[in-house]
Amino acid sequence: MAITPLEVAARGTGGRRGADILLEILENEGVRYIFGNPGTTELPLIDALQRRPDLKYILALQEASVVAMADGYAQAAGRPGFLNLHTAGGWGMAWATCSMPAYRRRRWW
């Protein structure tokens, strides 16, 4: 029976997968909420959250909303606001949302 690359990688981490390790780190850093707009590549993270009842996933339907919620929570609570977005398009939209206000304030003369 063939061993998959995923099984080999899991052996080096004590059998834990990347999503489980990430969530452990987030809990150790005091994160309580993950604000997100996930895609299919985040399914392992969503599955791993089932094993971490102290972490709550706050779902939003648009990237700009997710960025605003994470930022607002971090400022109001004084705690880390962790952001999870879908790869490529989600990250690109969030980056544009965050950088545009700074771009508009910049003087070009």
PLY file of the C-alpha trace (Angstrom):
ply
format ascii 1.0
element vertex 109
property float x
property float y
property float z
element edge 108
property int vertex1
property int vertex2
end_header
0.00 0.00 0.00
1.42 3.37 -1.03
2.01 6.12 1.51
0.76 9.54 0.47
2.86 12.72 0.86
0.28 13.99 3.34
0.83 10.95 5.56
4.60 11.45 5.41
4.26 15.12 6.36
1.91 14.26 9.25
4.47 11.88 10.72
6.96 14.75 11.21
4.40 16.72 13.24
3.34 13.94 15.56
0.41 13.05 13.34
-1.08 16.54 13.45
-2.04 18.35 10.31
-1.27 21.96 9.44
-4.75 23.22 10.32
-4.53 21.68 13.80
-1.10 23.23 14.35
-2.34 26.64 13.19
-5.32 26.52 15.54
-3.10 25.52 18.44
-0.87 28.52 17.76
-3.87 30.84 17.51
-5.24 29.64 20.84
-1.82 30.10 22.46
-1.73 33.68 21.14
-5.11 34.51 22.66
-7.21 34.40 19.49
-10.88 33.71 20.20
-12.44 34.47 16.82
-11.49 33.76 13.24
-13.16 36.11 10.78
-13.45 34.62 7.35
-14.76 34.17 3.88
-13.52 30.67 3.09
-13.29 28.77 -0.15
-12.76 25.09 -0.81
-9.05 25.25 0.07
-9.98 26.10 3.66
-11.99 22.91 4.26
-9.25 21.32 6.42
-9.29 24.44 8.62
-13.06 24.34 8.95
-12.88 20.62 9.81
-10.16 21.23 12.42
-12.32 23.91 14.07
-14.75 21.16 15.06
-12.07 19.92 17.46
-11.45 23.41 18.95
-14.71 24.59 20.57
-13.03 27.66 22.14
-12.36 29.15 18.69
-15.35 30.63 16.89
-15.53 31.17 13.13
-17.37 34.33 12.09
-18.50 33.99 8.48
-18.99 36.93 6.15
-20.04 36.85 2.54
-17.64 39.46 1.19
-13.93 40.08 1.79
-14.22 43.75 2.68
-16.71 42.90 5.41
-14.37 40.29 6.85
-11.49 42.75 6.95
-13.67 45.37 8.64
-14.98 42.93 11.24
-11.52 41.61 12.16
-10.11 45.13 12.35
-13.03 46.47 14.37
-12.88 43.56 16.80
-9.13 43.94 17.29
-9.45 47.66 17.99
-12.48 47.36 20.29
-11.38 44.26 22.23
-7.66 44.88 22.23
-7.18 41.26 21.17
-5.90 39.70 17.96
-8.42 39.57 15.12
-7.42 36.68 12.86
-8.43 36.89 9.22
-9.04 33.88 6.95
-9.73 34.52 3.29
-9.90 32.35 0.22
-6.66 32.18 -1.73
-5.96 34.51 -4.65
-9.21 36.40 -5.23
-10.15 36.75 -1.58
-6.72 37.94 -0.56
-6.51 40.31 -3.52
-9.86 41.89 -2.70
-8.90 42.31 0.96
-5.55 43.85 0.06
-7.24 46.35 -2.23
-9.82 47.15 0.45
-7.15 47.79 3.08
-4.71 49.72 0.93
-7.15 51.99 -0.90
-7.84 54.35 2.05
-4.10 54.86 2.57
-3.64 55.42 -1.16
-6.38 58.07 -1.21
-4.81 59.99 1.70
-1.44 60.22 -0.01
-0.55 63.53 -1.58
0.90 63.38 -5.06
2.10 66.98 -5.32
0 1
1 2
2 3
3 4
4 5
5 6
6 7
7 8
8 9
9 10
10 11
11 12
12 13
13 14
14 15
15 16
16 17
17 18
18 19
19 20
20 21
21 22
22 23
23 24
24 25
25 26
26 27
27 28
28 29
29 30
30 31
31 32
32 33
33 34
34 35
35 36
36 37
37 38
38 39
39 40
40 41
41 42
42 43
43 44
44 45
45 46
46 47
47 48
48 49
49 50
50 51
51 52
52 53
53 54
54 55
55 56
56 57
57 58
58 59
59 60
60 61
61 62
62 63
63 64
64 65
65 66
66 67
67 68
68 69
69 70
70 71
71 72
72 73
73 74
74 75
75 76
76 77
77 78
78 79
79 80
80 81
81 82
82 83
83 84
84 85
85 86
86 87
87 88
88 89
89 90
90 91
91 92
92 93
93 94
94 95
95 96
96 97
97 98
98 99
99 100
100 101
101 102
102 103
103 104
104 105
105 106
106 107
107 108
